[in-house]
Amino acid sequence: MPLEVLRAHEQIISEKVDQLERMTHRWNAYTKPLLIDRTTGTILDGHHRFEVALRLGLQCLPCVLVDYLEDASIELDVWPNCGRDSISKQDVVDAAMTGELMAPKTSRHRFSDHLPPIAVPLSRLILPALPDE
């Protein structure tokens, strides 16, 4: 998916992005897709991978699209000690759409279908997304 359609709902941890950027250079590829709401482009899983893509000047990322608000198999909870007792899927989408990002590690998504391991080369991701991808 093109980076410009993806919307974060949480802030990132810079040190984690630094580490992930080093690993991405070592692999010369993305090894895990982002989990994205099909309707809004909200990033459900992959905020740090998205930030690495921005740093590297990539144009697109491998993503798994889901119908977030409708899909009961995607469970949402809060991380311990995040400062919140609860969170709703609508809260997540609202944060992405308004740009009022939640603190890092607020939302915790569990997805019944584990994201597949992949190996999409950086040389592919530096190019624009294709309509049929």
mmCIF file of the C-alpha atoms, coordinates in Angstrom:
data_MODEL
# 
_entry.id   MODEL 
# 
loop_
_atom_site.group_PDB 
_atom_site.id 
_atom_site.type_symbol 
_atom_site.label_atom_id 
_atom_site.label_alt_id 
_atom_site.label_comp_id 
_atom_site.label_asym_id 
_atom_site.label_entity_id 
_atom_site.label_seq_id 
_atom_site.pdbx_PDB_ins_code 
_atom_site.Cartn_x 
_atom_site.Cartn_y 
_atom_site.Cartn_z 
_atom_site.occupancy 
_atom_site.B_iso_or_equiv 
_atom_site.pdbx_formal_charge 
_atom_site.auth_seq_id 
_atom_site.auth_comp_id 
_atom_site.auth_asym_id 
_atom_site.auth_atom_id 
_atom_site.pdbx_PDB_model_num 
ATOM 1   C CA . MET A 1 1   ? 0.000   0.000   0.000  1.00 0.00 ? 1   MET A CA 1 
ATOM 2   C CA . PRO A 1 2   ? 1.212   3.548   -0.619 1.00 0.00 ? 2   PRO A CA 1 
ATOM 3   C CA . LEU A 1 3   ? 2.537   5.197   2.556  1.00 0.00 ? 3   LEU A CA 1 
ATOM 4   C CA . GLU A 1 4   ? 0.363   8.264   2.086  1.00 0.00 ? 4   GLU A CA 1 
ATOM 5   C CA . VAL A 1 5   ? -2.857  6.309   2.739  1.00 0.00 ? 5   VAL A CA 1 
ATOM 6   C CA . LEU A 1 6   ? -1.624  4.834   6.040  1.00 0.00 ? 6   LEU A CA 1 
ATOM 7   C CA . ARG A 1 7   ? -2.604  6.572   9.289  1.00 0.00 ? 7   ARG A CA 1 
ATOM 8   C CA . ALA A 1 8   ? -0.933  6.056   12.654 1.00 0.00 ? 8   ALA A CA 1 
ATOM 9   C CA . HIS A 1 9   ? -3.017  6.048   15.837 1.00 0.00 ? 9   HIS A CA 1 
ATOM 10  C CA . GLU A 1 10  ? -0.110  5.775   18.309 1.00 0.00 ? 10  GLU A CA 1 
ATOM 11  C CA . GLN A 1 11  ? 3.176   7.543   18.837 1.00 0.00 ? 11  GLN A CA 1 
ATOM 12  C CA . ILE A 1 12  ? 6.370   5.563   18.388 1.00 0.00 ? 12  ILE A CA 1 
ATOM 13  C CA . ILE A 1 13  ? 9.410   4.865   20.573 1.00 0.00 ? 13  ILE A CA 1 
ATOM 14  C CA . SER A 1 14  ? 12.471  6.304   18.800 1.00 0.00 ? 14  SER A CA 1 
ATOM 15  C CA . GLU A 1 15  ? 14.911  3.726   20.193 1.00 0.00 ? 15  GLU A CA 1 
ATOM 16  C CA . LYS A 1 16  ? 12.744  0.899   18.896 1.00 0.00 ? 16  LYS A CA 1 
ATOM 17  C CA . VAL A 1 17  ? 12.625  2.521   15.439 1.00 0.00 ? 17  VAL A CA 1 
ATOM 18  C CA . ASP A 1 18  ? 16.436  2.900   15.469 1.00 0.00 ? 18  ASP A CA 1 
ATOM 19  C CA . GLN A 1 19  ? 16.843  -0.809  16.255 1.00 0.00 ? 19  GLN A CA 1 
ATOM 20  C CA . LEU A 1 20  ? 14.261  -1.882  13.679 1.00 0.00 ? 20  LEU A CA 1 
ATOM 21  C CA . GLU A 1 21  ? 15.878  0.320   11.024 1.00 0.00 ? 21  GLU A CA 1 
ATOM 22  C CA . ARG A 1 22  ? 19.236  -1.404  11.612 1.00 0.00 ? 22  ARG A CA 1 
ATOM 23  C CA . MET A 1 23  ? 17.595  -4.836  11.325 1.00 0.00 ? 23  MET A CA 1 
ATOM 24  C CA . THR A 1 24  ? 15.714  -3.803  8.167  1.00 0.00 ? 24  THR A CA 1 
ATOM 25  C CA . HIS A 1 25  ? 18.997  -2.727  6.558  1.00 0.00 ? 25  HIS A CA 1 
ATOM 26  C CA . ARG A 1 26  ? 20.584  -6.047  7.589  1.00 0.00 ? 26  ARG A CA 1 
ATOM 27  C CA . TRP A 1 27  ? 17.718  -8.051  6.056  1.00 0.00 ? 27  TRP A CA 1 
ATOM 28  C CA . ASN A 1 28  ? 17.394  -5.621  3.114  1.00 0.00 ? 28  ASN A CA 1 
ATOM 29  C CA . ALA A 1 29  ? 13.678  -6.429  3.266  1.00 0.00 ? 29  ALA A CA 1 
ATOM 30  C CA . TYR A 1 30  ? 10.479  -6.198  5.248  1.00 0.00 ? 30  TYR A CA 1 
ATOM 31  C CA . THR A 1 31  ? 9.796   -9.504  6.963  1.00 0.00 ? 31  THR A CA 1 
ATOM 32  C CA . LYS A 1 32  ? 6.355   -8.797  8.437  1.00 0.00 ? 32  LYS A CA 1 
ATOM 33  C CA . PRO A 1 33  ? 3.388   -6.979  6.883  1.00 0.00 ? 33  PRO A CA 1 
ATOM 34  C CA . LEU A 1 34  ? 1.499   -4.171  8.616  1.00 0.00 ? 34  LEU A CA 1 
ATOM 35  C CA . LEU A 1 35  ? -2.071  -4.810  9.786  1.00 0.00 ? 35  LEU A CA 1 
ATOM 36  C CA . ILE A 1 36  ? -4.304  -2.086  8.325  1.00 0.00 ? 36  ILE A CA 1 
ATOM 37  C CA . ASP A 1 37  ? -7.993  -1.171  8.506  1.00 0.00 ? 37  ASP A CA 1 
ATOM 38  C CA . ARG A 1 38  ? -9.225  -1.430  4.929  1.00 0.00 ? 38  ARG A CA 1 
ATOM 39  C CA . THR A 1 39  ? -11.691 1.474   5.226  1.00 0.00 ? 39  THR A CA 1 
ATOM 40  C CA . THR A 1 40  ? -9.616  4.160   6.963  1.00 0.00 ? 40  THR A CA 1 
ATOM 41  C CA . GLY A 1 41  ? -5.984  3.117   6.471  1.00 0.00 ? 41  GLY A CA 1 
ATOM 42  C CA . THR A 1 42  ? -5.518  3.015   10.246 1.00 0.00 ? 42  THR A CA 1 
ATOM 43  C CA . ILE A 1 43  ? -2.352  1.160   11.241 1.00 0.00 ? 43  ILE A CA 1 
ATOM 44  C CA . LEU A 1 44  ? -3.345  -1.490  13.782 1.00 0.00 ? 44  LEU A CA 1 
ATOM 45  C CA . ASP A 1 45  ? 0.023   -3.228  13.975 1.00 0.00 ? 45  ASP A CA 1 
ATOM 46  C CA . GLY A 1 46  ? 3.231   -1.843  12.512 1.00 0.00 ? 46  GLY A CA 1 
ATOM 47  C CA . HIS A 1 47  ? 3.731   1.756   13.676 1.00 0.00 ? 47  HIS A CA 1 
ATOM 48  C CA . HIS A 1 48  ? 7.493   1.296   14.056 1.00 0.00 ? 48  HIS A CA 1 
ATOM 49  C CA . ARG A 1 49  ? 7.790   -0.448  10.661 1.00 0.00 ? 49  ARG A CA 1 
ATOM 50  C CA . PHE A 1 50  ? 5.867   2.502   9.156  1.00 0.00 ? 50  PHE A CA 1 
ATOM 51  C CA . GLU A 1 51  ? 8.300   4.979   10.742 1.00 0.00 ? 51  GLU A CA 1 
ATOM 52  C CA . VAL A 1 52  ? 11.261  3.012   9.373  1.00 0.00 ? 52  VAL A CA 1 
ATOM 53  C CA . ALA A 1 53  ? 9.690   3.246   5.907  1.00 0.00 ? 53  ALA A CA 1 
ATOM 54  C CA . LEU A 1 54  ? 9.438   7.033   6.249  1.00 0.00 ? 54  LEU A CA 1 
ATOM 55  C CA . ARG A 1 55  ? 13.098  7.232   7.289  1.00 0.00 ? 55  ARG A CA 1 
ATOM 56  C CA . LEU A 1 56  ? 14.177  5.067   4.348  1.00 0.00 ? 56  LEU A CA 1 
ATOM 57  C CA . GLY A 1 57  ? 12.112  7.005   1.819  1.00 0.00 ? 57  GLY A CA 1 
ATOM 58  C CA . LEU A 1 58  ? 10.054  3.975   0.816  1.00 0.00 ? 58  LEU A CA 1 
ATOM 59  C CA . GLN A 1 59  ? 6.919   4.524   -1.251 1.00 0.00 ? 59  GLN A CA 1 
ATOM 60  C CA . CYS A 1 60  ? 4.872   1.491   -0.258 1.00 0.00 ? 60  CYS A CA 1 
ATOM 61  C CA . LEU A 1 61  ? 4.674   -1.255  2.354  1.00 0.00 ? 61  LEU A CA 1 
ATOM 62  C CA . PRO A 1 62  ? 3.353   -4.816  2.489  1.00 0.00 ? 62  PRO A CA 1 
ATOM 63  C CA . CYS A 1 63  ? 0.027   -4.798  4.339  1.00 0.00 ? 63  CYS A CA 1 
ATOM 64  C CA . VAL A 1 64  ? -2.734  -7.156  5.383  1.00 0.00 ? 64  VAL A CA 1 
ATOM 65  C CA . LEU A 1 65  ? -6.107  -5.401  5.103  1.00 0.00 ? 65  LEU A CA 1 
ATOM 66  C CA . VAL A 1 66  ? -8.946  -6.125  7.520  1.00 0.00 ? 66  VAL A CA 1 
ATOM 67  C CA . ASP A 1 67  ? -12.428 -4.815  8.230  1.00 0.00 ? 67  ASP A CA 1 
ATOM 68  C CA . TYR A 1 68  ? -11.422 -3.600  11.673 1.00 0.00 ? 68  TYR A CA 1 
ATOM 69  C CA . LEU A 1 69  ? -14.711 -2.364  13.125 1.00 0.00 ? 69  LEU A CA 1 
ATOM 70  C CA . GLU A 1 70  ? -16.640 -5.380  11.789 1.00 0.00 ? 70  GLU A CA 1 
ATOM 71  C CA . ASP A 1 71  ? -14.151 -8.193  12.422 1.00 0.00 ? 71  ASP A CA 1 
ATOM 72  C CA . ALA A 1 72  ? -14.769 -9.764  15.826 1.00 0.00 ? 72  ALA A CA 1 
ATOM 73  C CA . SER A 1 73  ? -11.637 -11.931 15.463 1.00 0.00 ? 73  SER A CA 1 
ATOM 74  C CA . ILE A 1 74  ? -9.493  -8.800  15.986 1.00 0.00 ? 74  ILE A CA 1 
ATOM 75  C CA . GLU A 1 75  ? -9.375  -8.329  19.734 1.00 0.00 ? 75  GLU A CA 1 
ATOM 76  C CA . LEU A 1 76  ? -8.378  -5.060  21.369 1.00 0.00 ? 76  LEU A CA 1 
ATOM 77  C CA . ASP A 1 77  ? -7.087  -4.435  24.863 1.00 0.00 ? 77  ASP A CA 1 
ATOM 78  C CA . VAL A 1 78  ? -4.790  -1.933  26.562 1.00 0.00 ? 78  VAL A CA 1 
ATOM 79  C CA . TRP A 1 79  ? -1.181  -2.659  27.470 1.00 0.00 ? 79  TRP A CA 1 
ATOM 80  C CA . PRO A 1 80  ? -0.504  -2.829  31.215 1.00 0.00 ? 80  PRO A CA 1 
ATOM 81  C CA . ASN A 1 81  ? 0.551   0.483   32.763 1.00 0.00 ? 81  ASN A CA 1 
ATOM 82  C CA . CYS A 1 82  ? -0.427  2.518   29.674 1.00 0.00 ? 82  CYS A CA 1 
ATOM 83  C CA . GLY A 1 83  ? -2.523  4.912   31.732 1.00 0.00 ? 83  GLY A CA 1 
ATOM 84  C CA . ARG A 1 84  ? -5.890  3.745   30.419 1.00 0.00 ? 84  ARG A CA 1 
ATOM 85  C CA . ASP A 1 85  ? -8.338  1.181   31.746 1.00 0.00 ? 85  ASP A CA 1 
ATOM 86  C CA . SER A 1 86  ? -10.007 0.486   28.424 1.00 0.00 ? 86  SER A CA 1 
ATOM 87  C CA . ILE A 1 87  ? -10.084 1.389   24.751 1.00 0.00 ? 87  ILE A CA 1 
ATOM 88  C CA . SER A 1 88  ? -12.531 0.833   21.899 1.00 0.00 ? 88  SER A CA 1 
ATOM 89  C CA . LYS A 1 89  ? -11.921 0.153   18.237 1.00 0.00 ? 89  LYS A CA 1 
ATOM 90  C CA . GLN A 1 90  ? -13.670 3.453   17.501 1.00 0.00 ? 90  GLN A CA 1 
ATOM 91  C CA . ASP A 1 91  ? -11.166 5.229   19.809 1.00 0.00 ? 91  ASP A CA 1 
ATOM 92  C CA . VAL A 1 92  ? -8.338  3.785   17.698 1.00 0.00 ? 92  VAL A CA 1 
ATOM 93  C CA . VAL A 1 93  ? -9.890  4.891   14.396 1.00 0.00 ? 93  VAL A CA 1 
ATOM 94  C CA . ASP A 1 94  ? -10.735 8.341   15.806 1.00 0.00 ? 94  ASP A CA 1 
ATOM 95  C CA . ALA A 1 95  ? -7.123  8.861   16.912 1.00 0.00 ? 95  ALA A CA 1 
ATOM 96  C CA . ALA A 1 96  ? -5.886  7.961   13.422 1.00 0.00 ? 96  ALA A CA 1 
ATOM 97  C CA . MET A 1 97  ? -8.405  10.155  11.639 1.00 0.00 ? 97  MET A CA 1 
ATOM 98  C CA . THR A 1 98  ? -7.866  13.236  13.856 1.00 0.00 ? 98  THR A CA 1 
ATOM 99  C CA . GLY A 1 99  ? -4.095  12.851  14.191 1.00 0.00 ? 99  GLY A CA 1 
ATOM 100 C CA . GLU A 1 100 ? -4.386  13.042  17.992 1.00 0.00 ? 100 GLU A CA 1 
ATOM 101 C CA . LEU A 1 101 ? -2.099  10.085  18.568 1.00 0.00 ? 101 LEU A CA 1 
ATOM 102 C CA . MET A 1 102 ? -2.224  7.898   21.653 1.00 0.00 ? 102 MET A CA 1 
ATOM 103 C CA . ALA A 1 103 ? 0.874   7.276   23.737 1.00 0.00 ? 103 ALA A CA 1 
ATOM 104 C CA . PRO A 1 104 ? 3.165   4.445   22.569 1.00 0.00 ? 104 PRO A CA 1 
ATOM 105 C CA . LYS A 1 105 ? 2.007   0.956   23.541 1.00 0.00 ? 105 LYS A CA 1 
ATOM 106 C CA . THR A 1 106 ? -1.563  1.969   24.435 1.00 0.00 ? 106 THR A CA 1 
ATOM 107 C CA . SER A 1 107 ? -3.554  -0.370  22.185 1.00 0.00 ? 107 SER A CA 1 
ATOM 108 C CA . ARG A 1 108 ? -2.861  -4.084  22.074 1.00 0.00 ? 108 ARG A CA 1 
ATOM 109 C CA . HIS A 1 109 ? -4.346  -5.903  19.096 1.00 0.00 ? 109 HIS A CA 1 
ATOM 110 C CA . ARG A 1 110 ? -4.683  -9.659  18.881 1.00 0.00 ? 110 ARG A CA 1 
ATOM 111 C CA . PHE A 1 111 ? -5.462  -11.143 15.505 1.00 0.00 ? 111 PHE A CA 1 
ATOM 112 C CA . SER A 1 112 ? -6.603  -14.757 15.136 1.00 0.00 ? 112 SER A CA 1 
ATOM 113 C CA . ASP A 1 113 ? -4.810  -15.118 11.798 1.00 0.00 ? 113 ASP A CA 1 
ATOM 114 C CA . HIS A 1 114 ? -1.139  -14.568 12.523 1.00 0.00 ? 114 HIS A CA 1 
ATOM 115 C CA . LEU A 1 115 ? 0.577   -12.254 10.078 1.00 0.00 ? 115 LEU A CA 1 
ATOM 116 C CA . PRO A 1 116 ? 2.562   -14.315 7.588  1.00 0.00 ? 116 PRO A CA 1 
ATOM 117 C CA . PRO A 1 117 ? 6.357   -14.138 7.426  1.00 0.00 ? 117 PRO A CA 1 
ATOM 118 C CA . ILE A 1 118 ? 7.393   -12.394 4.229  1.00 0.00 ? 118 ILE A CA 1 
ATOM 119 C CA . ALA A 1 119 ? 10.521  -11.090 2.524  1.00 0.00 ? 119 ALA A CA 1 
ATOM 120 C CA . VAL A 1 120 ? 9.716   -8.055  0.384  1.00 0.00 ? 120 VAL A CA 1 
ATOM 121 C CA . PRO A 1 121 ? 12.980  -6.442  -0.761 1.00 0.00 ? 121 PRO A CA 1 
ATOM 122 C CA . LEU A 1 122 ? 13.601  -2.759  -0.068 1.00 0.00 ? 122 LEU A CA 1 
ATOM 123 C CA . SER A 1 123 ? 14.329  -2.393  -3.796 1.00 0.00 ? 123 SER A CA 1 
ATOM 124 C CA . ARG A 1 124 ? 10.624  -3.177  -4.419 1.00 0.00 ? 124 ARG A CA 1 
ATOM 125 C CA . LEU A 1 125 ? 9.325   -0.927  -1.639 1.00 0.00 ? 125 LEU A CA 1 
ATOM 126 C CA . ILE A 1 126 ? 11.210  2.116   -2.901 1.00 0.00 ? 126 ILE A CA 1 
ATOM 127 C CA . LEU A 1 127 ? 8.948   1.924   -5.996 1.00 0.00 ? 127 LEU A CA 1 
ATOM 128 C CA . PRO A 1 128 ? 5.289   3.019   -6.094 1.00 0.00 ? 128 PRO A CA 1 
ATOM 129 C CA . ALA A 1 129 ? 2.590   0.543   -5.147 1.00 0.00 ? 129 ALA A CA 1 
ATOM 130 C CA . LEU A 1 130 ? 0.935   -1.208  -8.055 1.00 0.00 ? 130 LEU A CA 1 
ATOM 131 C CA . PRO A 1 131 ? -2.893  -1.075  -8.311 1.00 0.00 ? 131 PRO A CA 1 
ATOM 132 C CA . ASP A 1 132 ? -3.277  -4.855  -8.162 1.00 0.00 ? 132 ASP A CA 1 
ATOM 133 C CA . GLU A 1 133 ? -0.929  -5.448  -5.208 1.00 0.00 ? 133 GLU A CA 1 
# 
